[in-house]
Amino acid sequence: MEIISSASKTTNGLPIEKRRTYPVLCIVGTNVWRIENEFPTNGKEVWYWDKTNVYESIQITKDDTESRPKSFRSGPVIVPFERAKSNLTVEIIPSPSGHPLGNVGVSIPWTAFCSGTYLKSKGRTIPLPIKPILFEPDSFAYTDRTETFDDELGLPRSVELFTSKSLYESSVKDKRLIRDARVQRARLSPTSPFPDGILKFRYKVVESTNFSGWNFPTRFEYVDYQSDQKGKWRPLSLAVAK
């Protein structure tokens, strides 16, 4: 996957484009999935769903404390490296419906290859996949318009997420969120500043293939939109995968 971000700006207000590529491996069935990625710049993540819980493990694979600026790192910083590389951290996340409830490194591949069962579940809400879900007050704050492939697996052809004032209020109060300072501040004033129906996120399959009756994307992309200081919604980041 290649992620292209323009969140940073020059002193003149012009966007600064940043690019990053990382590999992903997905193993998928109708009732189980496993995702491996190198989204952390200094480690490897493995995510696995067993129909009840999601298991996340992370292992440090290299010392990047000196090789790149701090602002470009993503992943745990643990020293000394010689001790850290032998450790394996495992976290268990209750998720009967099968969503990883993780960061963008797992959420986007999951959407593309592993989300079919979840999309069929009753009353599901699609969390915003571009940030660590359990730490963001608006993770569950969006209505969706989703089109899926017409097969047993049911992966999405497209997903669009739109702002919703009522869902924002319930998202802020969601018990799955980690109660850090940002979430606590949002709970003091659980009102969205945006009207309903603004497009926040779009995922789209560009090319696909059929394997034994199941359709899989061979190329897909997403765009995340954010309101600027003038109230106009502009692309903040995008990614292309193939």
N, C-alpha and C positions, 0 to 999 in steps of 0.2 A: 504494500500500500504506500502511496505517496500522498502526504498531507502538505497542503500549501496554505499558509496562514498570512494574513495581512493585518494582524491586530496591532502591531507596533507602527509608529509613524515617525517621520523626520520632523525636525524643528519647524518646517514649513507646512506640516500637516499632510504630507504625502505618505501613502502606505508603504511600508517596508515588507517585501515579500520574503517569507522564510519557507524553505522546503525541507522535508524529512521523509525518508523511505525506511520501511521496516518489513520483514517477512512474517507471514502468518500461515499456519497449518490448521485446517478444520477437518474434523471427523464427525459425521452427522448421521443420525437415524431419526425415526419418527418419535422415539421416546428417550433418546440419549444423545449427548453431544460432548465433544472435547475440542478445545481451542488452545493452540500454543502460539506464542508470539514473542517477538523481541522488541516490544514497544518501549520498555525501559531502556534507556541508553546504556545502562550498565548491567542488565540482567535479562532473564528469561522468565516469562509468565506462562503458567499452565492453568487452564480453567476446565472444570469437568462438572457435568450435571447428571445426577442419578435418579431423576424424577421426584426427588424430595429436597435436596440441598445442592448448592453450587460450592465446589471446592476450588479455592484459588491458592496456587503455590507460586512462590517467586524465589529465584536463586540468583545470587550475584555472580556474574561471569567475567567482569573486567573492572578495573579501577579507572574511572574516568574523572577523578577529582582534579587532575592537573591538565588533562588533554583538551578540555573544552570549557568555555566560560560557564559560570554557574547558571546564568539565565537560560542556557540552552540544554541543561540537563533535565531529564525526566526519569525518575526512579529513585530508589532508596540510596542514601549516602551512608555507608557503614564502613567504619575503619576499626582496626587495620584490615586491609583487603585480604591478606593471607588467611585470616580467620573467617572473614565474612564469606568467602567463596565456598567454604565447606558447609555453610548453613543452608537449610531449606525451611522457609516459612510457609505454613499452611493456615488458611482461614476458611471457616465453614460459614456459608451464608444461606439461611433458610430461603428457599425459592421453589415452592411446589409447581409453579407454572413454568419455570425454566428460564426466566430472564437472569442474566449474570449479575445485574445491578453493579456493574463495574465502570471502568474508565473507557475512553474512546478507543483505546487499543484493542479491547475485546468487544465493545458494544457494536461497532460497525461491522466487523466480521460476523458476529452473531446475527445481526440483522440480515446480512446477505445470505448466510448459509445454514443457520440453525433456528430461525425464529418461527418456522411454520407451525409447530405445535402451540406455541404461545399465542400466535395471532388468532388461532381458533378457539382459545379459551374464553369462557363467558366473562363479560364485564372487564376485560383487560384494558389497561391504559399503556400506551407506548411511551416509556420514559425518554426524555431528551438524551440522545446518545453521545453528545460531543463533550461532556464533562464527567467527572466522577459522580455517579448518580446519587449515592448515599450522602453526599456532602453539599448538594445544591438545592436550595429552597424551591426552585421551579422545576425540578426533575419530572414531576408527574402533573404538570400544569397545562398540558396541551391536548386538544382534540386532534384526531387524525383522519386522514383520507387515504386509504390503503387499497391497492390493487394487487392481487396475488396470482400466481400461476395456477392453472386449473389442473392440478394433479394431487396425489395423496400427500406429498410433502408440504405443498402450499407455501413456498417461499414468496416473498414480495417482489412484484415487478416495480412498484413505486410506493413510497411512503411520504406523506406530507403532514407536518405538524403545525397547528395553528394556535395562536394565543386564546386563552379562555380565562375570564375573571373568576368564574366559579371553581374551575379546576385548580387555579393558582391558590385559592384559599384552602382547599383541601390538601394540596400538595405540601404547603408550608407546615401543615399539622400532621402530615404522614408520620406514623410511628417508626417507619423504617429509616428515616433520616438520622444521621449522626448529629447529636446535639452540640455542635460547635458554635462559635460566636456568631457566624453569619446566619445560621439557621435560627438561633435564638433571637437575633435582631429582627429577622423577617417575621417571626411569630408575634412580635409586639405590634406589627402593622401588616397583617396578612391581606393586603389589597394590591392587586396588580395595577401598575400605572398605564397599561396598554389596553386598548379596546379589544373586543373579541374578533377573531378571524384574520389576524395578521400572520402571514406565512413566516415561520421561524426556521424550519428545517425541511429540506427536500432530499430524498434518496431515490435514485433511478437506475434501473438496469439498462445498460446500453447494448450489451450483447449477451446471449445465453446459449446453452447447449442442453440437449436432452440425453440423460443416461438412465437406461432401464426404466423409462417412464417418469423419471423425476427431472424437473428443470432446474438447472443451476446457472447462476450468472458467471460469465467468463470476463466480463468487464462491467464495472458499475462505478457510480460517482455520487457524492453528496455535496450539498452546500448548506452552510449555517449562516443565518442572517441575524444582524444586530442593529438596533436603533442607534443612530449617531446623535451628536449634540443638537442637531436641527430637527430631530424627530423622524428622519428618513431611514428606512431599513435598507441596509447594504450588506453584501456578502462579507463575512468576517473570515471564514475559512472554507476550504473545499478539499476534497480528496478524490483520487482516481485509483482504482485497483484493477489488476488484471492478472 
